[in-house]
Amino acid sequence: MKIFLVGFMGCGKSYIGKKLAQMLGFQFVDLDSVIENTESLPEEAGKVTVAKIFASKGEPYFRQLESDRLRGLNKWTEIVIATGGGAACFHQNMQWMNDNGITVYLKTPPELLAERLNSEAAHRPVLQGKSGTELLDFIKEKLNDREVFYNQAQIIVYQNANGEEIIFDILQKILNIRMAN
C-alpha cells in the first residue's frame, strides 16, 4: 500500500507523513528530498534545492522531473509519500497517484497556510518576495487553481485539529477504504 499526501505547501504533509508512516510501520519519503538528492546542478550552484532547480532550469523542467521521480517510487510498497504542493496539478499525477495508492488531501485554511509560510517565503520559489496580504492573496489564488486537483483525493482531511487527531482520522478513513474493497 502506498499513501500519497497532497495539499498546498505548508499544510503539514511532511510532518503528518512522518507520524503516519511511523504509526503504520511504513517508510516515509518526501518527494522534494528525492528530487534534491537525485538531481545535479553545476558545481558552483552548491547544494541542490527545489528553489535552485526552479531558478536554473525553470518550472516546466522541474514539473517533469517531479513527475518522473514520483512514478519512480512505484516499486515501493508500505510507504507514505509527501508530495510537493504542485505535484498533484501536473502531468496527470493526481490520476496516477489515485491509480497506484491512496491519496489524502490535507485541506488547510488559507489564513493558516499564510501564517505558517510567512517566515519561509524566501526559501519557497513561488513565494519569494511575498508577505502579509500579498502572501494571503497569492495563497487564495493558487488554492483556487489547485483545489480541482486536490479534491480528487480519495480522502480529504480538514486541518482543524491537532496532528494526532488528523492522523487517527486518516487511519480510520484508510481502514474504511480497505474494508470497502
N, C-alpha and C positions, 0 to 999 in steps of 0.2 A: 504494500500500500504506500502510495505517495500522497502527501498533503502539501498543497501549494497555497501559500498565504499571499493574498493580493490586497492592494489598497494604496492610498496616497502616501508619499514619503512622510515619515514622522508618525504613522498610525500605530507603530509598535510591532511590525512584522518580525523583526529580529528578536526583540525581547520576548514576545509571545511564542515565537517559533522555537527558541531555545528551551523555554519552560515546557512547552507542549512535547517536544522531542524527548526531553528528559523523562517526563511522566510516562510516555509510551515506550521508552527504551529504544527510540529511533535515533538515527543520525540527524544532525541539523546542518543545513547548508544555506549560506547566504549567497544568492546568485551574483550580487555585485562583487563579493570577495572572490568568487570563482573567476569572474571576468578579470579582476585586477591581478590575480595570481597566474593567469594563463596568457595574458596579452603583453606584448612588448612595445616599448616606445624607444625613440632614440635615447642613447645613454645619458645625454645631457638633461633629459627630462626628469631624471630621478625616479623615485618610487611611482609605479603606475597606479593611478586612481581613476575613478569614473570621470571626475572633473577634467583630468588631463586628457583622457581619451576623447571626450566631447570637444575640448579645445583644439586638439591636434588633428583629429580625424573627422570630426563632425557627428551630428546626431544620427544621420542615416547609417553611417558605418557602425556606430555604437548599437543601434537598434537591431541591425542584422547580427552582429556579434552576440548580443544578448539572446536573441532567438536561437542561434546556433548552440550556445552554451546551455541554454535551458533544455533543448532537445537532447543534448549530450548527457544530461542527467537521467535519461530514461532507463539506463541499465540498472540504476539503483532501486532498491526496494527498502521498505521500512525507513522512510526519510521524510523530514519536514523541510520544505524549501521556502525561504523568504525571498520573494521576487522583488525586483526594483519597482518603484512607483509607476513607471510607464510600461513595464514588461507586458502587462495584460492587453495593452492597446495596439500592439503592432504585430504584423506577420501572422495573424490568426493564432497568436499564442494562447489566448483565453480558451479558444475551442480546443487547442491541443492539450492544454492542462486539464480541461474537463474530460477529455477522452482518455487521459492517462493517469488520472488520480482524482482526489477530492480537492475541490477549490474552496477556499474560505476567504471572504471579503471582510476585512476589519474596517467597518464603516465608522468614520470618526468625524465629529462636527468640525467645520472649517475653523472655528474660533480656537478649538483645542489644538488643531494642527498648526495654526499660526503661532500659538503660544509656544509649542514645542520646537518649531522650526526657526523662530526669530533669531536665536543665538547660533544656528547652524547655516544660515543663508550663505555665508562666504564659502562654505565647503560643498554646496549643492549647486551644480551648474545652472539649472533653470531658475534658481532663486537669487543668484548673485545681484547685489545692489538693491534688493527689496527689503523693506521693513515696515512695521506698523500697518496702516490702512492699505498701502500698496501691496504688501505681502498678503494680507487677508483677501483683498480683491483678486489677486492672482490665483490664490488657492481656490476660491469660489469658482472662478472661471475655468480652471483646469479640472476641478472636480466635476463641473457640469459637463465638460467634454468627455471625461474618462468614465463616469458612472455607467454609461451604456455598456461598457466592457466589464467593469467591476460587478455590476448587478447580474451578470451571467453566472456568477459563482454559485455553486451548489449549496453553500452555507453562507449566510450573512449574519455577522455578529456586530452588534452595536457597542461602541466604546463608551459605555455609560456606567461601567462597573470597574472594580479593581481587576488587576491581571489574573488573579486566581479564579475569580468568578467567570471571567471571559474564557479561560482555559477549560473550566468544567462545562461551560455552555458549548464550546466547540466539541469537546469529547462526547457529550450527550448527543449532539446533532450527528456526529460521525457514526456513533453507535446506531442511531435511528436509520441512517442511510444504509449501513452494513446489514442491518436486520431486514430492511425492505428488499434487499437484493438477493 
